Amino acid sequence: MRTSGLFDLQVNGFAGIDFNSEAIGADALDHALEAMLATGVTACLPTLITALDDALEARFAALDRAVAESRLGALMIPGYHLEGPFLNPGSGYAGCHPPEVMRTPDASLIGRLNRGLTRPILLVTIAPELEGSRAFIRSITAEGRVAAIGHSAAGFETVAAAAEAGASLSTHLGNGLPQFLPKLDNPLFAQLAEDRLSASFIADGIHLPPHALKSMLRAKGNERAILVSDAVSAAAAAPGLYPFAGMTVEHAPDGSVRLPGSPYLAGSALALDQAVRNLVDWDFATADEALRMASDNPRRLMAAAIVALTTGQPDSEVLWSDDLYPLAVEVGGIERCYERKGRPYDHDV
């Protein structure tokens, strides 16, 4: 089977490399992107999470410089995803994001962060119950960016108002939520019911129990479901301790990634092709459906933003084995062939 390459809208790091590091360089970025190519990913939005404004500016500047100087960045990275700091700081909603630096939406911050970057911020995740959210959504979508809902306590009315203002995505739906919610009027049901929102899902069996993911996919529908990894530097790496946005996270033998000693998940160790295989193995989707959730659907969501704010993306193609491992990957004239399942990763940079 041949498809276009996978497009990961939420990836914080990979193969030992933290995209939120102010010290990231071109060689390190190429190392991570090369490892992602081996999983069938030919495009991604490196994702920076909640931090103080100065830290975000420094992290975007370092990441963008690495992209500009790298071999693969120009082909694989059309822009960036900012997840925070405009999120709900409440317990359970904040997750591993630092709640003390969260604040109300400010469109001028997007302008300041974006100034001077060679790649634009294309996707911004916010909690729409925060004051000024609707004006913020209207502002950034008018610029061509995509607005997403995440780490949010918004109910039906607020979610509908956000969609009316231009929000078009739920970020990692089912996560960034406390364990206990109102029975019916809650942010999960509100976003599942809103037909103007696509939804991204982390299909690792850890962030969402498979039976819960099955229900969510049925509610949202195949055409509005998007697979993301939410990977951190621990992805495609052995269990152990890894850096993530100024924190240390622990990749456990069970595959989970958490703040040490904390119940909160801190991204994932998932590769996007494994998410595809999981959906097929769990009998939630056909191979064609699962691959579209990781390739065509995210491309369709981001198409207008890429046209408006970038010079476009090169064509890509992946040849898949019968059991859905990449055998050959091509993007922008670069070709890679893999002769075995699960290419071994070299994490020494």
C-alpha positions as CSV (number, residue, x, y, z in Angstrom):
1,M,0.0,0.0,0.0
2,R,1.2,3.5,-0.9
3,T,0.0,6.7,0.8
4,S,1.1,10.2,1.4
5,G,3.4,10.6,4.3
6,L,2.1,10.9,7.9
7,F,1.7,14.4,9.3
8,D,2.1,14.7,13.1
9,L,0.4,17.9,14.4
10,Q,1.7,17.5,18.0
11,V,5.3,16.3,18.6
12,N,7.4,17.8,21.4
13,G,10.5,15.8,20.7
14,F,11.7,12.5,19.4
15,A,14.6,10.0,19.6
16,G,16.3,11.7,22.6
17,I,15.8,15.2,21.3
18,D,13.7,17.8,23.0
19,F,12.2,20.4,20.6
20,N,11.5,22.7,23.6
21,S,15.2,23.0,24.4
22,E,16.9,26.4,24.0
23,A,20.1,24.5,23.1
24,I,18.6,22.5,20.2
25,G,20.8,22.6,17.1
26,A,20.5,21.5,13.5
27,D,22.3,18.2,13.9
28,A,20.1,17.2,16.8
29,L,17.0,18.2,14.9
30,D,18.1,16.2,11.9
31,H,18.7,13.2,14.2
32,A,15.1,13.4,15.4
33,L,13.6,14.0,12.0
34,E,15.6,11.1,10.5
35,A,14.1,8.8,13.2
36,M,10.6,10.2,12.4
37,L,11.1,9.4,8.7
38,A,11.6,5.8,9.6
39,T,8.1,5.8,11.2
40,G,6.5,7.2,8.0
41,V,6.2,10.8,9.2
42,T,7.2,13.2,6.5
43,A,5.7,16.4,8.0
44,C,5.3,17.6,11.6
45,L,4.5,20.6,13.7
46,P,7.1,20.8,16.5
47,T,5.2,21.7,19.6
48,L,6.2,24.0,22.3
49,I,4.3,24.0,25.6
50,T,3.5,26.5,28.3
51,A,6.3,28.7,29.5
52,L,7.1,32.3,30.4
53,D,7.1,34.7,27.4
54,D,10.9,35.1,27.4
55,A,11.4,31.3,27.5
56,L,9.0,30.8,24.7
57,E,10.8,33.4,22.6
58,A,14.2,31.8,23.3
59,R,12.8,28.3,22.5
60,F,11.2,29.3,19.3
61,A,14.3,31.1,18.2
62,A,16.5,28.1,18.9
63,L,14.1,25.7,17.2
64,D,13.6,27.9,14.2
65,R,17.4,28.4,13.8
66,A,17.8,24.6,13.9
67,V,15.2,24.1,11.3
68,A,16.8,26.7,9.0
69,E,20.2,25.1,9.3
70,S,19.1,21.5,9.1
71,R,19.0,19.1,6.2
72,L,15.4,17.8,6.7
73,G,13.7,20.8,8.5
74,A,12.8,22.6,5.3
75,L,11.1,19.5,3.9
76,M,9.4,18.2,7.0
77,I,8.5,21.3,9.1
78,P,6.0,23.8,7.6
79,G,5.5,25.5,11.0
80,Y,4.9,25.1,14.7
81,H,2.3,24.3,17.2
82,L,2.0,26.4,20.4
83,E,0.2,24.5,23.2
84,G,-0.2,27.1,25.9
85,P,0.2,29.3,27.9
86,F,-3.5,30.1,27.3
87,L,-4.7,27.0,29.1
88,N,-6.8,26.2,32.2
89,P,-4.5,26.1,35.2
90,G,-6.9,24.0,37.3
91,S,-5.9,20.7,38.7
92,G,-6.2,18.0,36.1
93,Y,-6.7,20.5,33.3
94,A,-3.1,21.7,33.4
95,G,-1.5,18.3,33.2
96,C,2.3,18.6,33.2
97,H,2.1,22.2,32.0
98,P,3.3,24.7,34.7
99,P,0.0,26.3,35.8
100,E,1.7,29.3,37.5
101,V,2.6,30.8,34.2
102,M,-0.7,30.3,32.4
103,R,-2.7,33.4,31.5
104,T,-5.5,34.8,29.5
105,P,-5.2,34.8,25.7
106,D,-3.1,37.6,24.1
107,A,-2.9,37.7,20.3
108,S,0.0,40.1,20.5
109,L,2.2,37.3,22.0
110,I,1.7,35.2,18.9
111,G,2.9,38.2,16.9
112,R,6.0,38.7,19.1
113,L,6.8,35.0,19.1
114,N,6.3,34.7,15.3
115,R,8.5,37.8,14.5
116,G,11.7,36.8,12.8
117,L,10.9,33.1,12.4
118,T,11.6,31.4,9.1
119,R,8.6,29.1,9.8
120,P,5.3,30.4,11.2
121,I,3.3,29.3,14.2
122,L,0.5,27.5,12.4
123,L,-1.6,26.0,15.3
124,V,-2.4,27.4,18.7
125,T,-4.2,25.4,21.5
126,I,-6.1,27.4,24.1
127,A,-8.8,26.9,26.7
128,P,-11.8,28.9,25.4
129,E,-13.4,29.5,28.8
130,L,-10.6,32.0,29.5
131,E,-11.5,35.7,29.2
132,G,-10.9,37.1,25.7
133,S,-10.8,33.7,24.0
134,R,-13.3,34.4,21.3
135,A,-11.6,37.6,20.2
136,F,-8.3,35.8,20.3
137,I,-9.6,32.9,18.1
138,R,-11.1,35.4,15.6
139,S,-7.8,37.3,15.5
140,I,-5.4,34.3,14.9
141,T,-7.8,32.6,12.4
142,A,-8.1,35.8,10.5
143,E,-4.3,35.6,10.1
144,G,-4.6,32.1,8.7
145,R,-3.7,30.1,11.8
146,V,-5.6,27.2,13.2
147,A,-7.1,27.5,16.6
148,A,-7.6,24.4,18.8
149,I,-9.3,23.7,22.1
150,G,-7.3,21.8,24.8
151,H,-6.6,21.6,28.5
152,S,-10.1,23.1,28.9
153,A,-13.1,23.0,31.2
154,A,-15.4,24.5,28.5
155,G,-19.0,23.1,28.4
156,F,-21.4,23.0,25.4
157,E,-22.1,26.8,25.1
158,T,-18.5,27.8,25.3
159,V,-17.3,25.1,22.9
160,A,-20.0,26.1,20.4
161,A,-19.0,29.8,20.8
162,A,-15.3,28.9,20.2
163,A,-16.3,27.0,17.0
164,E,-18.4,29.9,15.9
165,A,-15.4,32.1,16.3
166,G,-13.3,29.8,14.2
167,A,-11.8,27.0,16.3
168,S,-11.6,23.8,14.2
169,L,-9.7,21.2,16.3
170,S,-9.7,19.5,19.7
171,T,-6.2,18.9,20.9
172,H,-5.6,15.3,22.2
173,L,-9.3,15.0,23.1
174,G,-9.9,13.0,26.3
175,N,-6.6,14.2,27.9
176,G,-5.8,17.4,29.8
177,L,-8.9,16.6,31.9
178,P,-9.4,15.8,35.6
179,Q,-10.5,12.3,36.5
180,F,-13.9,13.4,37.6
181,L,-16.2,15.6,35.5
182,P,-19.9,16.7,35.5
183,K,-21.9,13.7,34.2
184,L,-23.2,15.2,30.9
185,D,-22.3,18.9,30.5
186,N,-18.6,18.5,30.3
187,P,-15.7,19.4,28.0
188,L,-15.4,15.9,26.6
189,F,-19.0,15.5,25.5
190,A,-19.1,19.2,24.4
191,Q,-16.2,18.7,22.0
192,L,-17.4,15.3,20.7
193,A,-20.8,16.8,19.9
194,E,-19.4,19.9,18.1
195,D,-19.4,18.9,14.4
196,R,-17.3,21.9,13.4
197,L,-14.3,20.5,15.4
198,S,-12.0,17.8,14.2
199,A,-10.3,16.0,17.1
200,S,-6.8,14.6,17.6
201,F,-6.2,11.4,19.6
202,I,-3.2,9.8,21.2
203,A,-3.8,6.1,20.4
204,D,-1.1,4.5,22.6
205,G,-3.5,2.6,24.9
206,I,-2.2,4.7,27.8
207,H,-3.6,8.2,27.3
208,L,-7.0,6.7,26.3
209,P,-8.1,3.2,27.2
210,P,-8.9,1.5,23.9
211,H,-12.6,1.1,24.7
212,A,-12.9,4.8,25.4
213,L,-11.1,5.7,22.2
214,K,-13.5,3.4,20.3
215,S,-16.4,5.4,21.6
216,M,-14.8,8.7,20.8
217,L,-13.9,7.7,17.2
218,R,-17.5,6.6,16.7
219,A,-18.8,10.0,17.9
220,K,-16.4,12.1,16.0
221,G,-16.3,10.0,12.8
222,N,-13.4,8.9,10.7
223,E,-13.2,12.1,8.6
224,R,-12.8,14.3,11.6
225,A,-10.4,12.1,13.6
226,I,-6.7,12.8,13.6
227,L,-3.9,10.7,15.1
228,V,-1.1,12.5,16.8
229,S,1.8,11.2,18.9
230,D,2.3,14.0,21.5
231,A,5.8,12.4,21.6
232,V,8.5,13.8,23.7
233,S,12.2,13.1,23.7
234,A,11.6,9.7,25.2
235,A,9.9,8.5,22.0
236,A,11.9,5.9,20.0
237,A,14.2,5.7,23.0
238,A,14.8,3.2,25.9
239,P,13.1,3.6,29.2
240,G,14.8,6.1,31.4
241,L,14.9,9.8,32.2
242,Y,14.7,12.5,29.5
243,P,14.5,16.3,29.2
244,F,11.2,18.0,28.3
245,A,10.7,21.8,28.4
246,G,12.9,22.4,31.4
247,M,11.6,19.3,33.2
248,T,12.8,15.8,33.6
249,V,10.3,13.1,32.6
250,E,10.5,9.4,33.1
251,H,9.8,6.8,30.3
252,A,8.6,3.8,32.2
253,P,8.9,0.1,31.0
254,D,5.1,0.1,30.4
255,G,5.6,2.8,27.7
256,S,4.1,5.7,29.7
257,V,5.9,9.0,30.2
258,R,5.3,10.9,33.4
259,L,6.8,13.5,35.7
260,P,8.7,11.3,38.2
261,G,6.6,10.6,41.3
262,S,3.5,12.2,39.7
263,P,0.3,10.6,38.2
264,Y,0.3,13.1,35.4
265,L,1.3,12.0,31.9
266,A,3.9,14.2,30.3
267,G,3.6,13.5,26.6
268,S,4.1,10.1,25.2
269,A,6.7,7.7,23.8
270,L,4.5,6.9,20.9
271,A,5.5,6.8,17.2
272,L,2.8,7.7,14.8
273,D,3.0,4.5,12.7
274,Q,2.4,2.5,15.9
275,A,-0.8,4.6,16.5
276,V,-1.9,3.5,13.0
277,R,-1.1,-0.2,13.8
278,N,-2.9,0.1,17.1
279,L,-6.2,1.2,15.6
280,V,-6.0,-1.7,13.1
281,D,-5.0,-4.2,15.7
282,W,-7.8,-3.1,18.0
283,D,-10.2,-3.4,15.0
284,F,-11.3,0.2,15.3
285,A,-10.4,1.1,11.7
286,T,-9.2,-0.5,8.5
287,A,-5.6,0.1,7.4
288,D,-6.8,2.7,4.9
289,E,-8.9,4.5,7.4
290,A,-6.2,4.6,10.1
291,L,-3.6,5.8,7.6
292,R,-5.9,8.6,6.5
293,M,-6.3,9.7,10.1
294,A,-2.6,10.2,10.3
295,S,-2.0,11.7,6.8
296,D,-4.9,13.0,4.8
297,N,-7.0,14.3,7.7
298,P,-4.3,16.5,9.3
299,R,-3.3,17.8,5.9
300,R,-6.8,18.8,5.2
301,L,-7.1,20.6,8.5
302,M,-3.9,22.5,8.0
303,A,-4.2,23.1,4.2
304,A,-5.5,26.6,4.3
305,A,-3.0,27.7,7.0
306,I,-0.1,26.2,5.0
307,V,-1.2,28.0,1.8
308,A,-1.7,31.3,3.7
309,L,1.4,31.4,5.8
310,T,4.1,29.2,4.1
311,T,5.6,28.4,0.7
312,G,3.9,25.0,0.7
313,Q,4.9,21.4,1.4
314,P,6.7,19.0,-0.9
315,D,4.9,15.9,-2.1
316,S,5.6,12.7,-0.1
317,E,4.9,9.0,-0.3
318,V,5.3,6.0,1.9
319,L,5.3,2.4,0.9
320,W,3.8,0.2,3.6
321,S,4.3,-3.5,4.4
322,D,1.2,-5.6,4.8
323,D,1.5,-5.2,8.5
324,L,1.9,-1.4,8.3
325,Y,5.6,-0.8,8.7
326,P,7.3,1.7,6.4
327,L,9.3,0.0,3.7
328,A,10.2,3.2,1.7
329,V,9.7,6.9,2.3
330,E,10.1,9.8,-0.1
331,V,9.7,13.5,0.6
332,G,10.9,16.4,-1.5
333,G,13.4,14.2,-3.5
334,I,14.9,12.5,-0.4
335,E,14.3,8.7,-0.3
336,R,14.8,6.2,2.4
337,C,14.3,2.4,2.3
338,Y,13.8,0.2,5.3
339,E,14.3,-3.6,5.0
340,R,13.0,-4.6,8.4
341,K,10.3,-3.8,10.9
342,G,11.0,-1.1,13.4
343,R,14.3,0.4,12.2
344,P,16.8,0.3,15.1
345,Y,17.4,3.8,16.4
346,D,20.8,5.3,17.2
347,H,20.3,7.8,20.0
348,D,23.9,9.1,20.2
349,V,23.9,12.6,18.7
